[in-house]
């Protein structure tokens, strides 16, 4: 199981998605909360956490 935990950590840990253009950015959550990080693509400062599990039944 350790290999799977490492893979999940690389894919989903510290990854945020821009709410405007849906671009993924890897940064610290403190920087996202304080809005010091900016999207590379659109310049927006609103981010959400990436969804780590697939939707059931989809």
PyMOL Python script that loads the backbone (N, CA, C, O; Angstrom):
from pymol import cmd

cmd.read_pdbstr("""\
ATOM      1  N   UNK A   1       0.808  -1.200   0.000  1.00  0.00           N
ATOM      2  CA  UNK A   1       0.000   0.000   0.000  1.00  0.00           C
ATOM      3  C   UNK A   1       0.847   1.259   0.000  1.00  0.00           C
ATOM      4  O   UNK A   1       0.343   2.328  -0.344  1.00  0.00           O
ATOM      5  N   UNK A   2       2.093   1.173   0.366  1.00  0.00           N
ATOM      6  CA  UNK A   2       2.929   2.367   0.437  1.00  0.00           C
ATOM      7  C   UNK A   2       3.113   2.995  -0.935  1.00  0.00           C
ATOM      8  O   UNK A   2       3.175   4.219  -1.050  1.00  0.00           O
ATOM      9  N   UNK A   3       3.200   2.188  -1.962  1.00  0.00           N
ATOM     10  CA  UNK A   3       3.361   2.743  -3.300  1.00  0.00           C
ATOM     11  C   UNK A   3       2.123   3.522  -3.708  1.00  0.00           C
ATOM     12  O   UNK A   3       2.229   4.576  -4.335  1.00  0.00           O
ATOM     13  N   UNK A   4       0.953   3.014  -3.358  1.00  0.00           N
ATOM     14  CA  UNK A   4      -0.268   3.710  -3.729  1.00  0.00           C
ATOM     15  C   UNK A   4      -0.409   5.022  -2.960  1.00  0.00           C
ATOM     16  O   UNK A   4      -0.889   6.011  -3.513  1.00  0.00           O
ATOM     17  N   UNK A   5      -0.001   5.041  -1.704  1.00  0.00           N
ATOM     18  CA  UNK A   5      -0.047   6.279  -0.930  1.00  0.00           C
ATOM     19  C   UNK A   5       0.883   7.329  -1.527  1.00  0.00           C
ATOM     20  O   UNK A   5       0.545   8.512  -1.563  1.00  0.00           O
ATOM     21  N   UNK A   6       2.046   6.903  -1.994  1.00  0.00           N
ATOM     22  CA  UNK A   6       2.979   7.837  -2.608  1.00  0.00           C
ATOM     23  C   UNK A   6       2.411   8.409  -3.905  1.00  0.00           C
ATOM     24  O   UNK A   6       2.578   9.594  -4.193  1.00  0.00           O
ATOM     25  N   UNK A   7       1.750   7.577  -4.672  1.00  0.00           N
ATOM     26  CA  UNK A   7       1.154   8.038  -5.927  1.00  0.00           C
ATOM     27  C   UNK A   7       0.029   9.031  -5.660  1.00  0.00           C
ATOM     28  O   UNK A   7      -0.067  10.059  -6.330  1.00  0.00           O
ATOM     29  N   UNK A   8      -0.814   8.727  -4.690  1.00  0.00           N
ATOM     30  CA  UNK A   8      -1.909   9.631  -4.355  1.00  0.00           C
ATOM     31  C   UNK A   8      -1.359  10.961  -3.854  1.00  0.00           C
ATOM     32  O   UNK A   8      -1.906  12.017  -4.169  1.00  0.00           O
ATOM     33  N   UNK A   9      -0.295  10.914  -3.088  1.00  0.00           N
ATOM     34  CA  UNK A   9       0.328  12.143  -2.600  1.00  0.00           C
ATOM     35  C   UNK A   9       0.864  13.000  -3.724  1.00  0.00           C
ATOM     36  O   UNK A   9       0.720  14.222  -3.697  1.00  0.00           O
ATOM     37  N   UNK A  10       1.477  12.380  -4.706  1.00  0.00           N
ATOM     38  CA  UNK A  10       2.007  13.149  -5.839  1.00  0.00           C
ATOM     39  C   UNK A  10       0.899  13.754  -6.687  1.00  0.00           C
ATOM     40  O   UNK A  10       1.038  14.868  -7.193  1.00  0.00           O
ATOM     41  N   UNK A  11      -0.191  13.031  -6.844  1.00  0.00           N
ATOM     42  CA  UNK A  11      -1.261  13.504  -7.719  1.00  0.00           C
ATOM     43  C   UNK A  11      -2.142  14.569  -7.075  1.00  0.00           C
ATOM     44  O   UNK A  11      -2.565  15.505  -7.754  1.00  0.00           O
ATOM     45  N   UNK A  12      -2.428  14.448  -5.780  1.00  0.00           N
ATOM     46  CA  UNK A  12      -3.452  15.283  -5.183  1.00  0.00           C
ATOM     47  C   UNK A  12      -2.988  16.180  -4.046  1.00  0.00           C
ATOM     48  O   UNK A  12      -3.732  17.078  -3.651  1.00  0.00           O
ATOM     49  N   UNK A  13      -1.798  15.977  -3.504  1.00  0.00           N
ATOM     50  CA  UNK A  13      -1.361  16.770  -2.361  1.00  0.00           C
ATOM     51  C   UNK A  13      -0.847  18.125  -2.848  1.00  0.00           C
ATOM     52  O   UNK A  13      -0.024  18.200  -3.761  1.00  0.00           O
ATOM     53  N   UNK A  14      -1.342  19.180  -2.229  1.00  0.00           N
ATOM     54  CA  UNK A  14      -0.942  20.558  -2.534  1.00  0.00           C
ATOM     55  C   UNK A  14      -1.274  20.972  -3.969  1.00  0.00           C
ATOM     56  O   UNK A  14      -0.590  21.831  -4.525  1.00  0.00           O
ATOM     57  N   UNK A  15      -2.308  20.382  -4.583  1.00  0.00           N
ATOM     58  CA  UNK A  15      -2.716  20.749  -5.932  1.00  0.00           C
ATOM     59  C   UNK A  15      -4.045  21.488  -5.844  1.00  0.00           C
ATOM     60  O   UNK A  15      -4.997  21.011  -5.226  1.00  0.00           O
ATOM     61  N   UNK A  16      -4.095  22.662  -6.473  1.00  0.00           N
ATOM     62  CA  UNK A  16      -5.288  23.490  -6.479  1.00  0.00           C
ATOM     63  C   UNK A  16      -5.667  23.800  -7.917  1.00  0.00           C
ATOM     64  O   UNK A  16      -4.819  23.787  -8.809  1.00  0.00           O
ATOM     65  N   UNK A  17      -6.956  24.079  -8.141  1.00  0.00           N
ATOM     66  CA  UNK A  17      -7.473  24.340  -9.473  1.00  0.00           C
ATOM     67  C   UNK A  17      -8.042  25.754  -9.497  1.00  0.00           C
ATOM     68  O   UNK A  17      -8.769  26.157  -8.589  1.00  0.00           O
ATOM     69  N   UNK A  18      -7.703  26.505 -10.547  1.00  0.00           N
ATOM     70  CA  UNK A  18      -8.227  27.856 -10.714  1.00  0.00           C
ATOM     71  C   UNK A  18      -9.723  27.777 -10.996  1.00  0.00           C
ATOM     72  O   UNK A  18     -10.164  26.951 -11.794  1.00  0.00           O
ATOM     73  N   UNK A  19     -10.497  28.629 -10.348  1.00  0.00           N
ATOM     74  CA  UNK A  19     -11.943  28.605 -10.534  1.00  0.00           C
ATOM     75  C   UNK A  19     -12.368  29.224 -11.860  1.00  0.00           C
ATOM     76  O   UNK A  19     -13.462  28.936 -12.346  1.00  0.00           O
ATOM     77  N   UNK A  20     -11.533  30.062 -12.451  1.00  0.00           N
ATOM     78  CA  UNK A  20     -11.880  30.682 -13.724  1.00  0.00           C
ATOM     79  C   UNK A  20     -11.534  29.793 -14.918  1.00  0.00           C
ATOM     80  O   UNK A  20     -12.396  29.477 -15.737  1.00  0.00           O
ATOM     81  N   UNK A  21     -10.268  29.394 -15.007  1.00  0.00           N
ATOM     82  CA  UNK A  21      -9.802  28.709 -16.219  1.00  0.00           C
ATOM     83  C   UNK A  21      -9.495  27.232 -16.012  1.00  0.00           C
ATOM     84  O   UNK A  21      -9.084  26.558 -16.957  1.00  0.00           O
ATOM     85  N   UNK A  22      -9.684  26.706 -14.796  1.00  0.00           N
ATOM     86  CA  UNK A  22      -9.507  25.282 -14.478  1.00  0.00           C
ATOM     87  C   UNK A  22      -8.062  24.791 -14.643  1.00  0.00           C
ATOM     88  O   UNK A  22      -7.844  23.612 -14.920  1.00  0.00           O
ATOM     89  N   UNK A  23      -7.093  25.663 -14.480  1.00  0.00           N
ATOM     90  CA  UNK A  23      -5.687  25.286 -14.556  1.00  0.00           C
ATOM     91  C   UNK A  23      -5.220  24.765 -13.200  1.00  0.00           C
ATOM     92  O   UNK A  23      -5.583  25.319 -12.162  1.00  0.00           O
ATOM     93  N   UNK A  24      -4.412  23.696 -13.206  1.00  0.00           N
ATOM     94  CA  UNK A  24      -3.897  23.113 -11.967  1.00  0.00           C
ATOM     95  C   UNK A  24      -2.590  23.798 -11.575  1.00  0.00           C
ATOM     96  O   UNK A  24      -1.730  24.052 -12.418  1.00  0.00           O
ATOM     97  N   UNK A  25      -2.459  24.091 -10.282  1.00  0.00           N
ATOM     98  CA  UNK A  25      -1.257  24.713  -9.740  1.00  0.00           C
ATOM     99  C   UNK A  25      -0.897  24.000  -8.448  1.00  0.00           C
ATOM    100  O   UNK A  25      -1.770  23.730  -7.623  1.00  0.00           O
ATOM    101  N   UNK A  26       0.388  23.690  -8.265  1.00  0.00           N
ATOM    102  CA  UNK A  26       0.862  23.066  -7.031  1.00  0.00           C
ATOM    103  C   UNK A  26       1.498  24.142  -6.149  1.00  0.00           C
ATOM    104  O   UNK A  26       2.503  24.751  -6.517  1.00  0.00           O
ATOM    105  N   UNK A  27       0.897  24.364  -4.986  1.00  0.00           N
ATOM    106  CA  UNK A  27       1.386  25.362  -4.051  1.00  0.00           C
ATOM    107  C   UNK A  27       0.896  25.021  -2.643  1.00  0.00           C
ATOM    108  O   UNK A  27       0.148  24.061  -2.457  1.00  0.00           O
ATOM    109  N   UNK A  28       1.313  25.795  -1.674  1.00  0.00           N
ATOM    110  CA  UNK A  28       0.906  25.575  -0.293  1.00  0.00           C
ATOM    111  C   UNK A  28      -0.482  26.153  -0.046  1.00  0.00           C
ATOM    112  O   UNK A  28      -0.865  27.146  -0.664  1.00  0.00           O
ATOM    113  N   UNK A  29      -1.231  25.533   0.856  1.00  0.00           N
ATOM    114  CA  UNK A  29      -2.587  25.986   1.143  1.00  0.00           C
ATOM    115  C   UNK A  29      -2.594  27.343   1.840  1.00  0.00           C
ATOM    116  O   UNK A  29      -3.549  28.104   1.688  1.00  0.00           O
ATOM    117  N   UNK A  30      -1.565  27.655   2.588  1.00  0.00           N
ATOM    118  CA  UNK A  30      -1.487  28.953   3.258  1.00  0.00           C
ATOM    119  C   UNK A  30      -1.407  30.078   2.235  1.00  0.00           C
ATOM    120  O   UNK A  30      -2.002  31.137   2.429  1.00  0.00           O
ATOM    121  N   UNK A  31      -0.679  29.856   1.155  1.00  0.00           N
ATOM    122  CA  UNK A  31      -0.576  30.868   0.108  1.00  0.00           C
ATOM    123  C   UNK A  31      -1.894  31.041  -0.636  1.00  0.00           C
ATOM    124  O   UNK A  31      -2.218  32.145  -1.073  1.00  0.00           O
ATOM    125  N   UNK A  32      -2.650  29.971  -0.783  1.00  0.00           N
ATOM    126  CA  UNK A  32      -3.952  30.057  -1.446  1.00  0.00           C
ATOM    127  C   UNK A  32      -4.937  30.811  -0.561  1.00  0.00           C
ATOM    128  O   UNK A  32      -5.698  31.645  -1.052  1.00  0.00           O
ATOM    129  N   UNK A  33      -4.930  30.527   0.734  1.00  0.00           N
ATOM    130  CA  UNK A  33      -5.837  31.193   1.658  1.00  0.00           C
ATOM    131  C   UNK A  33      -5.538  32.691   1.747  1.00  0.00           C
ATOM    132  O   UNK A  33      -6.457  33.508   1.786  1.00  0.00           O
ATOM    133  N   UNK A  34      -4.267  33.045   1.780  1.00  0.00           N
ATOM    134  CA  UNK A  34      -3.899  34.455   1.876  1.00  0.00           C
ATOM    135  C   UNK A  34      -3.917  35.165   0.524  1.00  0.00           C
ATOM    136  O   UNK A  34      -3.653  36.365   0.453  1.00  0.00           O
ATOM    137  N   UNK A  35      -4.226  34.437  -0.546  1.00  0.00           N
ATOM    138  CA  UNK A  35      -4.346  34.960  -1.911  1.00  0.00           C
ATOM    139  C   UNK A  35      -3.058  35.615  -2.417  1.00  0.00           C
ATOM    140  O   UNK A  35      -3.102  36.629  -3.113  1.00  0.00           O
ATOM    141  N   UNK A  36      -1.906  35.022  -2.060  1.00  0.00           N
ATOM    142  CA  UNK A  36      -0.641  35.538  -2.575  1.00  0.00           C
ATOM    143  C   UNK A  36      -0.227  34.831  -3.857  1.00  0.00           C
ATOM    144  O   UNK A  36       0.656  35.309  -4.569  1.00  0.00           O
ATOM    145  N   UNK A  37      -0.852  33.701  -4.158  1.00  0.00           N
ATOM    146  CA  UNK A  37      -0.534  32.965  -5.377  1.00  0.00           C
ATOM    147  C   UNK A  37      -1.521  33.391  -6.460  1.00  0.00           C
ATOM    148  O   UNK A  37      -2.697  33.632  -6.192  1.00  0.00           O
ATOM    149  N   UNK A  38      -1.012  33.479  -7.694  1.00  0.00           N
ATOM    150  CA  UNK A  38      -1.800  33.940  -8.822  1.00  0.00           C
ATOM    151  C   UNK A  38      -1.775  32.877  -9.911  1.00  0.00           C
ATOM    152  O   UNK A  38      -0.769  32.186 -10.071  1.00  0.00           O
ATOM    153  N   UNK A  39      -2.850  32.736 -10.654  1.00  0.00           N
ATOM    154  CA  UNK A  39      -2.910  31.768 -11.745  1.00  0.00           C
ATOM    155  C   UNK A  39      -1.975  32.196 -12.867  1.00  0.00           C
ATOM    156  O   UNK A  39      -1.925  33.370 -13.232  1.00  0.00           O
ATOM    157  N   UNK A  40      -1.242  31.245 -13.406  1.00  0.00           N
ATOM    158  CA  UNK A  40      -0.318  31.545 -14.496  1.00  0.00           C
ATOM    159  C   UNK A  40      -1.043  31.917 -15.785  1.00  0.00           C
ATOM    160  O   UNK A  40      -0.546  32.703 -16.592  1.00  0.00           O
ATOM    161  N   UNK A  41      -2.218  31.340 -15.960  1.00  0.00           N
ATOM    162  CA  UNK A  41      -2.938  31.486 -17.222  1.00  0.00           C
ATOM    163  C   UNK A  41      -3.794  32.746 -17.261  1.00  0.00           C
ATOM    164  O   UNK A  41      -3.670  33.551 -18.184  1.00  0.00           O
ATOM    165  N   UNK A  42      -4.667  32.925 -16.261  1.00  0.00           N
ATOM    166  CA  UNK A  42      -5.624  34.027 -16.314  1.00  0.00           C
ATOM    167  C   UNK A  42      -5.348  35.137 -15.301  1.00  0.00           C
ATOM    168  O   UNK A  42      -5.912  36.225 -15.416  1.00  0.00           O
ATOM    169  N   UNK A  43      -4.491  34.880 -14.314  1.00  0.00           N
ATOM    170  CA  UNK A  43      -4.186  35.894 -13.317  1.00  0.00           C
ATOM    171  C   UNK A  43      -5.154  35.919 -12.149  1.00  0.00           C
ATOM    172  O   UNK A  43      -5.061  36.805 -11.299  1.00  0.00           O
ATOM    173  N   UNK A  44      -6.078  34.973 -12.081  1.00  0.00           N
ATOM    174  CA  UNK A  44      -7.055  34.928 -10.995  1.00  0.00           C
ATOM    175  C   UNK A  44      -6.438  34.472  -9.688  1.00  0.00           C
ATOM    176  O   UNK A  44      -5.375  33.852  -9.666  1.00  0.00           O
ATOM    177  N   UNK A  45      -7.122  34.789  -8.600  1.00  0.00           N
ATOM    178  CA  UNK A  45      -6.625  34.419  -7.279  1.00  0.00           C
ATOM    179  C   UNK A  45      -7.584  33.505  -6.534  1.00  0.00           C
ATOM    180  O   UNK A  45      -7.388  33.257  -5.344  1.00  0.00           O
ATOM    181  N   UNK A  46      -8.615  32.998  -7.199  1.00  0.00           N
ATOM    182  CA  UNK A  46      -9.586  32.105  -6.576  1.00  0.00           C
ATOM    183  C   UNK A  46      -9.269  30.673  -6.987  1.00  0.00           C
ATOM    184  O   UNK A  46      -9.259  30.344  -8.173  1.00  0.00           O
ATOM    185  N   UNK A  47      -9.012  29.825  -5.995  1.00  0.00           N
ATOM    186  CA  UNK A  47      -8.648  28.438  -6.240  1.00  0.00           C
ATOM    187  C   UNK A  47      -9.518  27.511  -5.408  1.00  0.00           C
ATOM    188  O   UNK A  47     -10.088  27.920  -4.397  1.00  0.00           O
ATOM    189  N   UNK A  48      -9.615  26.265  -5.839  1.00  0.00           N
ATOM    190  CA  UNK A  48     -10.287  25.228  -5.072  1.00  0.00           C
ATOM    191  C   UNK A  48      -9.366  24.017  -5.023  1.00  0.00           C
ATOM    192  O   UNK A  48      -8.439  23.897  -5.824  1.00  0.00           O
ATOM    193  N   UNK A  49      -9.631  23.122  -4.077  1.00  0.00           N
ATOM    194  CA  UNK A  49      -8.854  21.894  -3.944  1.00  0.00           C
ATOM    195  C   UNK A  49      -9.251  20.946  -5.076  1.00  0.00           C
ATOM    196  O   UNK A  49     -10.423  20.877  -5.447  1.00  0.00           O
ATOM    197  N   UNK A  50      -8.283  20.219  -5.622  1.00  0.00           N
ATOM    198  CA  UNK A  50      -8.581  19.256  -6.685  1.00  0.00           C
ATOM    199  C   UNK A  50      -9.340  18.092  -6.080  1.00  0.00           C
ATOM    200  O   UNK A  50      -9.048  17.672  -4.960  1.00  0.00           O
ATOM    201  N   UNK A  51     -10.313  17.567  -6.812  1.00  0.00           N
ATOM    202  CA  UNK A  51     -11.111  16.437  -6.346  1.00  0.00           C
ATOM    203  C   UNK A  51     -10.298  15.171  -6.512  1.00  0.00           C
ATOM    204  O   UNK A  51      -9.829  14.870  -7.609  1.00  0.00           O
ATOM    205  N   UNK A  52     -10.127  14.422  -5.423  1.00  0.00           N
ATOM    206  CA  UNK A  52      -9.222  13.278  -5.443  1.00  0.00           C
ATOM    207  C   UNK A  52      -9.913  11.960  -5.755  1.00  0.00           C
ATOM    208  O   UNK A  52      -9.233  10.971  -6.030  1.00  0.00           O
ATOM    209  N   UNK A  53     -11.235  11.911  -5.720  1.00  0.00           N
ATOM    210  CA  UNK A  53     -11.922  10.656  -5.986  1.00  0.00           C
ATOM    211  C   UNK A  53     -12.873  10.843  -7.164  1.00  0.00           C
ATOM    212  O   UNK A  53     -13.494  11.894  -7.320  1.00  0.00           O
ATOM    213  N   UNK A  54     -12.971   9.822  -7.973  1.00  0.00           N
ATOM    214  CA  UNK A  54     -13.898   9.857  -9.100  1.00  0.00           C
ATOM    215  C   UNK A  54     -15.331   9.756  -8.588  1.00  0.00           C
ATOM    216  O   UNK A  54     -15.590   9.162  -7.542  1.00  0.00           O
ATOM    217  N   UNK A  55     -16.243  10.338  -9.334  1.00  0.00           N
ATOM    218  CA  UNK A  55     -17.648  10.282  -8.942  1.00  0.00           C
ATOM    219  C   UNK A  55     -18.160   8.862  -9.072  1.00  0.00           C
ATOM    220  O   UNK A  55     -17.834   8.172 -10.039  1.00  0.00           O
ATOM    221  N   UNK A  56     -18.934   8.427  -8.140  1.00  0.00           N
ATOM    222  CA  UNK A  56     -19.485   7.077  -8.157  1.00  0.00           C
ATOM    223  C   UNK A  56     -20.562   6.976  -9.230  1.00  0.00           C
ATOM    224  O   UNK A  56     -21.453   7.823  -9.294  1.00  0.00           O
ATOM    225  N   UNK A  57     -20.491   5.978 -10.046  1.00  0.00           N
ATOM    226  CA  UNK A  57     -21.493   5.753 -11.067  1.00  0.00           C
ATOM    227  C   UNK A  57     -21.295   6.544 -12.347  1.00  0.00           C
ATOM    228  O   UNK A  57     -22.113   6.457 -13.262  1.00  0.00           O
ATOM    229  N   UNK A  58     -20.225   7.311 -12.420  1.00  0.00           N
ATOM    230  CA  UNK A  58     -19.998   8.118 -13.622  1.00  0.00           C
ATOM    231  C   UNK A  58     -19.011   7.470 -14.557  1.00  0.00           C
ATOM    232  O   UNK A  58     -18.710   8.021 -15.616  1.00  0.00           O
TER     233      UNK A  58
END
""", "prot")
cmd.dss("prot")
cmd.show_as("cartoon", "prot")
cmd.util.cbc("prot")
cmd.orient("prot")
